Structures are given as structure tokens and as C-alpha cells.
């Protein structure tokens, strides 16, 4: 039996994602947990390409265990296989650590963490934090070549998830409902949003932004993100608002294709694509933007997950136009805290943008309501719930 709340309890973090440096508010999800638990005996299992000196400077009391496997930032199949290998390698580490100390609790990310626990044969209190890209049914939906690895992940994920000592964390109610509906299983599932800190962002009102109105899209630029729909909608918006500007903050495999489309359509003067910016620059720039865009193609991943940028838009007073998906509806109430549109209807997308640009009263109403929602779902609240969940497993 695992027992005790002593600070001698060792907390093992199986952190497949890089901790530092990292862009955006994922920093909060990992770093905030570690900050809140710094008085505990921490052991971090990290990939080869993590920068250990930065981690050690930040968490000087933590013990570091690095694998021989790096986790690439791009390449879906490569990253998927690397996650499997990371799980295999950390399983051996976990077995050795469990033999040293009987008073441990395990926290890790989805697939690789489940594999580590499953292969090690170790039974200890655990919290599995499942990100959308870890879900086998999400990835194998689009890529047939991932169905084999997907089945392996699925096997370990749900064998561990159904253990009585295991708690599952997901990003949305939509994911929770999908798992409970699709699988003949009833694990202990908790919804903890991948949100941000609204206090980081100032807010600017309609009048200060309408002089030079700007749209923004932030994030990875993949086929699934629907950035091409933004480009297609832009000429319709320009007819009504000739001085509109679109900023694409991010990068990805589809960035070149999207920019080629904009050039062919003669939109060079209206589209700026600076790539990724440091998060401190995002904090400064974002409040100046008029409308935040989160289109997304109608695939399962997008339907189940709220993009992190939506929380950032709402925090910065940037009114959001997003696809009308189940997960988005958890925080975006149509005509109350943002606008929801058909992801395949370019005209509806453009009309929603023009409507916001031309209706000051509506804009201010949505801006205020959105900010109230993210204040209630602040990172302090959500990470507080997550750390309490980890400590409750001790």
C-alpha cells in the first residue's frame, strides 16, 4: 500500500515534452507544477534534447535522468515512434527507481508515461496527463501508417488507466466524454484546461484598435489548422475593410503553401508572417490585435481540443472567431464570449470578422465576457487543481 504525505515522498516526472526553453503557455503547465512541488523530492525523466543545465538552474533540488532518445519537434511519425522509445527507455529507469524507494508517486504525459508504467511492471500511485496528440484514435484517424503504433499505445494507455491507483487528466470535457463513450472503460478522469495567466496581458478597447485593425493567427501551421481558410476569407474582408492586416505567428509544414496562396491572390500587403516570437513579445503584441482566429479543419483532434491560443486571445481582449466544435463551445459561447462558425464556410468566416469590425457594442460585450471566463479558468486555478491531484495520490 502506498501511503503518507511526507515531503520525503519522491515525485517522478516523466516529461516527454521539453521543459525549458519553451514557447507559449505550455510553460505554465509543466513549470508551474514543478514550482508548486519544489519542496518535494523531485526526479525528472527527460529526453536527450532537453537542455539539462537550464533545468538544473531552475530546479536545483531536482534529480535529472536523461534518456538516449531525443524527441523531435516536427515530423509526426518520427515524433510518435520517438515517444514510444522514450516510454521503453524510461520504463527501465522507473524499475530501478522503484527498487530504491517504496514511497513514490508518478506523473507523466500520456503514451510514453503509460508505456513506462506498463513495461516496468511497477504499481505506484500515478497521474497520467493526456495531451491530444497522445490519443491513438486521434492520430490514426488521419494517418493509416500510425495505426500500428496507435494500437501499441492504446494497449498500454488503457491497461494503466484502469488501475485503481491511476488518475487520468484530459484537456476538455469533450475528450472525457469521447473516451467514456468510445471505450468500454470507466477510468478516474479529471478535466484540467491547458490555459494561461490572464494577468500577463493588458487589454485595449475597440476604439484604440480599429484605427489599424489587425487579425491574428497563432500556432503551428499544419493542414489541420485551417489557415488556408483564413487566406480565402481575406479578400471578402478587404472589400469592407481595405486596411485590414493579418499576422501569422507560428510555423509548420504548411506555412510555405499558405504564403504561396496569399501571393497568388495578391495579398502580400495584407499578410505578415514573422514566424514564432518569444512569449514575452506575444504578451506585448497580442492586446493590439483586433480579432483572434482559430479556424481548424473538421477532424477529430480539432473537435476534441481547445487550442491554447484561444485562452491567450481571450485573456488579451482579442475577440475570437473559431470553428463551431464541441470543445470550443466549452469556453466560447456564441455571441456571448466569441463567435463560432462553420469551419468549411469561408463566407461565414469572413462575415463574422466584418461583423466584429463594424459593431463596437458587440465587440466590447464579447471582449468583456471572454476575459471573465478565462479569469475563472486561470492557470493558477487549473494547475492548483492538478498539483492537488498529484498530492492526493500520495
C-alpha positions in Angstrom: 0.0 0.0 0.0 1.2 3.5 -0.9 0.8 5.9 1.9 2.0 9.1 3.6 2.1 12.8 2.7 5.6 13.3 3.9 7.9 15.6 1.9 10.1 12.6 1.7 7.8 11.2 -0.9 9.5 11.1 -4.3 7.6 12.6 -7.2 8.8 11.1 -10.5 8.0 13.3 -13.5 8.1 11.5 -16.9 8.3 14.7 -19.0 8.5 13.8 -22.7 8.0 17.4 -23.8 10.9 19.9 -23.3 10.5 21.9 -20.1 12.8 24.9 -20.9 13.0 26.9 -23.0 9.5 26.5 -24.5 7.1 28.9 -26.2 3.6 29.8 -25.2 1.7 28.8 -22.1 2.7 25.1 -22.1 5.5 26.6 -19.9 2.8 27.1 -17.2 1.5 23.5 -17.3 4.9 21.9 -16.6 6.9 24.7 -14.9 4.0 25.8 -12.6 3.6 22.2 -11.3 7.3 21.9 -10.5 7.2 25.3 -8.8 4.4 24.3 -6.6 6.0 21.0 -5.7 9.6 22.2 -5.3 9.7 21.2 -1.6 9.2 17.5 -2.6 11.9 15.1 -3.7 11.7 15.5 -7.5 13.1 13.2 -10.1 12.8 14.4 -13.8 12.9 11.9 -16.6 13.8 14.0 -19.7 14.6 13.4 -23.4 18.1 13.7 -24.7 17.5 17.1 -26.4 16.3 18.7 -23.2 18.8 21.4 -22.0 19.8 20.0 -18.6 21.8 23.0 -17.4 18.8 25.3 -17.8 16.5 22.8 -16.0 19.1 22.3 -13.2 19.5 26.0 -12.7 15.7 26.4 -12.4 15.0 23.2 -10.3 18.3 22.9 -8.5 16.9 20.4 -6.0 15.7 18.0 -8.7 17.4 14.9 -9.7 17.7 14.6 -13.5 17.6 11.4 -15.6 18.1 11.8 -19.3 17.3 9.2 -21.9 19.3 8.4 -25.0 16.2 9.2 -27.1 15.6 12.7 -28.4 12.1 13.9 -29.0 11.8 15.9 -32.3 9.7 19.0 -32.5 8.4 18.1 -36.0 7.6 15.0 -38.1 4.5 13.2 -36.9 5.6 9.7 -37.4 9.2 10.4 -36.1 7.8 12.0 -33.0 5.3 9.2 -32.5 7.9 6.5 -32.7 10.3 8.6 -30.5 7.6 8.8 -27.9 7.3 5.0 -27.9 11.1 4.6 -27.5 11.1 7.2 -24.7 8.5 5.2 -22.9 10.5 2.0 -23.3 13.7 3.6 -22.0 12.1 5.3 -19.0 10.5 2.1 -18.0 13.9 0.7 -17.2 14.7 3.8 -15.2 11.4 3.6 -13.4 12.0 0.0 -12.3 15.4 0.9 -10.8 14.0 3.9 -9.0 11.1 1.9 -7.6 13.5 -0.6 -6.1 15.3 2.3 -4.3 12.2 3.9 -2.8 8.8 2.5 -1.9 7.3 5.9 -1.3 6.9 7.3 -4.9 4.2 8.9 -7.0 4.4 9.1 -10.8 3.3 12.0 -13.0 3.7 11.8 -16.8 2.4 12.6 -20.2 0.1 10.1 -21.9 1.5 7.5 -24.2 5.2 7.5 -23.1 4.3 7.6 -19.4 1.7 4.8 -19.8 4.3 2.6 -21.6 6.9 3.3 -18.9 4.5 2.2 -16.2 3.2 -0.8 -18.2 6.5 -2.2 -19.2 8.2 -1.6 -15.8 5.7 -3.7 -14.0 5.8 -1.1 -11.2 2.5 -0.4 -9.4 2.5 3.0 -7.8 0.1 6.0 -7.5 0.1 7.8 -10.8 -1.4 10.7 -12.7 -1.4 10.5 -16.5 -1.8 13.8 -18.3 -3.1 13.0 -21.8 -2.5 15.6 -24.5 -4.4 15.4 -27.7 -1.5 14.2 -29.8 -1.1 11.2 -27.4 -4.6 9.9 -28.2 -4.3 6.8 -30.5 -7.7 7.3 -32.0 -6.9 10.9 -32.9 -3.7 10.2 -34.7 -4.7 7.0 -36.5 -7.8 8.7 -37.8 -5.8 10.7 -40.4 -2.6 8.6 -40.8 -3.1 4.9 -41.6 0.7 4.3 -41.0 0.2 5.3 -37.3 -2.4 2.6 -36.6 0.2 0.0 -35.6 2.0 2.3 -33.1 -1.5 3.6 -32.1 -2.6 0.1 -31.1 0.6 -0.3 -29.0 -0.1 3.0 -27.2 -3.8 2.2 -26.8 -2.9 -1.2 -25.2 -0.6 0.4 -22.5 -2.7 3.6 -22.0 -5.9 1.8 -21.1 -4.3 -1.0 -19.1 -2.7 1.6 -16.9 -5.7 4.0 -16.9 -7.9 1.3 -15.4 -5.7 0.7 -12.4 -7.3 1.8 -9.2 -4.2 3.8 -8.2 -4.2 5.8 -11.5 -5.9 9.1 -12.2 -6.3 10.4 -15.8 -6.1 14.1 -16.7 -7.5 15.4 -20.0 -7.7 18.8 -21.6 -11.5 19.1 -22.2 -14.9 17.7 -21.3 -15.1 16.7 -25.0 -12.1 14.3 -24.6 -13.5 12.9 -21.4 -16.9 12.2 -23.0 -15.3 10.7 -26.1 -13.2 8.3 -24.0 -16.1 7.2 -21.9 -18.3 6.7 -24.9 -15.8 5.0 -27.3 -14.2 2.6 -24.8 -15.7 0.1 -22.5 -13.9 1.6 -19.6 -14.5 3.9 -16.7 -11.2 5.3 -15.5 -10.9 8.1 -12.9 -10.8 11.1 -15.4 -10.3 14.8 -14.5 -10.6 17.8 -16.8 -7.9 20.4 -16.3 -7.7 23.0 -19.0 -4.4 24.0 -20.7 -5.0 27.6 -20.0 -2.8 30.7 -19.4 -2.4 33.6 -16.9 -4.7 36.4 -17.9 -2.8 38.8 -15.6 0.1 38.7 -18.0 -2.0 40.6 -20.6 -3.3 44.1 -20.8 -6.4 44.9 -22.7 -7.1 47.6 -25.3 -10.6 48.8 -26.2 -12.3 48.8 -29.6 -11.5 52.5 -30.4 -7.8 52.1 -29.8 -7.6 49.1 -32.2 -10.0 50.0 -35.0 -7.6 52.7 -36.4 -5.3 49.9 -37.7 -7.4 46.8 -37.4 -5.4 43.5 -37.3 -6.3 39.8 -37.3 -4.0 37.2 -35.8 -3.5 33.5 -36.0 -1.0 31.9 -33.6 0.3 28.4 -33.5 1.6 25.5 -35.7 0.7 25.8 -39.3 -0.4 22.4 -40.4 -3.1 21.2 -42.8 -5.4 20.6 -39.8 -5.2 24.3 -38.6 -7.3 25.7 -41.5 -5.0 28.7 -42.1 -5.8 28.4 -45.8 -9.4 29.2 -45.0 -8.3 32.5 -43.4 -6.4 33.4 -46.6 -9.5 32.5 -48.7 -11.7 34.7 -46.5 -9.4 37.7 -46.5 -10.4 39.2 -49.9 -14.0 39.3 -48.7 -12.9 41.2 -45.6 -10.7 43.6 -47.6 -13.7 44.7 -49.6 -15.3 46.0 -46.4 -12.2 46.9 -44.5 -9.4 47.9 -47.0 -6.7 48.5 -44.4 -7.1 45.1 -42.6 -3.8 43.2 -41.8 -3.4 39.6 -41.0 -0.5 38.3 -38.8 0.5 34.7 -38.8 2.6 33.9 -35.7 3.9 30.4 -36.0 5.4 27.9 -38.3 4.9 24.4 -39.7 4.9 22.3 -42.8 2.0 24.3 -44.4 3.5 27.7 -43.9 5.1 27.9 -47.4 1.9 26.7 -49.1 -0.2 29.2 -47.2 2.1 32.1 -48.1 2.2 30.9 -51.8 -1.6 31.1 -51.8 -1.6 34.6 -50.4 1.0 35.7 -53.0 -1.1 34.2 -55.9 -4.1 36.1 -54.6 -2.2 39.4 -54.4 -2.4 39.7 -50.6 1.2 40.4 -49.8 0.4 43.9 -48.4 -2.2 42.4 -46.1 -0.3 39.3 -44.7 2.7 39.3 -42.4 4.3 36.0 -41.2 7.0 36.7 -38.7 7.1 33.1 -37.5 7.4 32.3 -33.9 8.0 35.1 -31.4 9.3 34.9 -27.8 6.4 34.6 -25.5 7.3 38.0 -23.9 6.8 39.6 -27.3 3.5 37.8 -27.7 2.4 39.3 -24.4 3.2 42.7 -25.7 1.8 42.3 -29.2 -1.4 40.3 -28.7 -3.5 43.0 -27.0 -3.1 45.3 -30.0 -4.8 42.7 -32.2 -8.5 43.1 -33.0 -9.6 39.5 -33.7 -8.0 36.2 -32.9 -8.6 33.4 -35.4 -8.9 29.7 -34.6 -10.4 28.0 -37.7 -9.3 24.4 -37.6 -10.4 21.7 -40.1 -13.2 19.3 -39.1 -11.1 16.4 -37.8 -11.3 14.6 -34.5 -8.4 16.3 -32.9 -9.8 19.8 -33.5 -13.2 18.8 -32.4 -12.0 17.5 -29.0 -9.3 20.1 -28.1 -9.4 23.8 -27.3 -6.4 25.4 -28.9 -4.2 27.1 -26.3 -4.3 30.3 -28.4 -8.0 30.6 -27.7 -7.2 31.1 -24.0 -4.5 33.6 -24.9 -6.8 35.6 -27.2 -9.5 35.7 -24.6 -7.0 36.8 -21.9 -5.6 39.7 -24.1 -9.0 41.1 -25.0 -8.8 39.8 -28.6 -12.2 38.6 -29.6 -12.1 35.1 -31.0 -13.7 33.7 -34.2 -13.4 29.9 -34.0 -14.8 26.8 -35.5 -18.0 25.6 -34.0 -16.6 22.4 -32.4 -17.7 20.7 -29.2 -14.5 21.6 -27.3 -14.5 25.2 -28.3 -18.1 25.5 -27.1 -16.9 24.8 -23.5 -15.4 28.3 -23.3 -16.7 30.2 -26.3 -20.4 30.9 -26.0 -21.6 32.1 -29.5 -22.5 35.8 -29.5 -21.5 36.0 -25.8 -17.8 35.4 -25.5 -16.8 35.0 -29.1 -18.2 33.9 -32.5 -18.4 30.3 -33.7 -18.6 29.5 -37.4 -18.8 26.6 -39.8 -15.1 25.6 -40.4 -15.9 24.9 -44.1 -17.8 28.1 -44.8 -15.4 30.8 -45.9 -18.2 33.3 -46.4 -19.5 32.8 -42.9 -16.0 33.2 -41.6 -15.4 36.5 -43.4 -18.8 37.8 -42.4 -18.1 37.2 -38.8 -14.9 39.1 -39.0 -16.6 42.1 -40.7 -19.4 42.0 -38.2 -17.0 42.4 -35.3 -15.0 45.1 -37.0 -18.2 47.1 -37.6 -20.1 46.6 -34.3 -18.4 48.3 -31.4 -21.1 47.4 -28.9 -20.9 43.7 -29.8 -17.1 43.7 -29.8 -16.9 45.3 -26.3 -19.5 42.8 -24.9 -17.7 39.7 -26.3 -14.3 41.1 -25.1 -15.6 41.6 -21.5 -17.3 38.2 -21.3 -14.4 36.3 -22.6 -12.0 37.9 -20.1 -14.3 36.9 -17.2 -14.3 33.3 -18.4 -10.5 33.0 -18.6 -10.1 34.7 -15.2 -12.3 31.9 -13.8 -10.1 29.3 -15.6 -6.7 30.9 -14.8 -3.5 28.8 -14.9 -3.2 29.3 -11.1 -6.6 27.6 -10.6 -6.1 24.8 -13.1 -2.5 24.0 -12.1 -3.5 24.2 -8.4 -6.1 21.5 -9.2 -3.5 19.4 -11.0 -0.9 19.6 -8.2 -3.7 18.8 -5.6 -4.5 15.7 -7.7 -0.9 14.6 -7.7 -0.6 15.1 -4.0 -3.8 13.3 -3.3 -2.3 10.3 -5.0 0.4 10.1 -2.3 
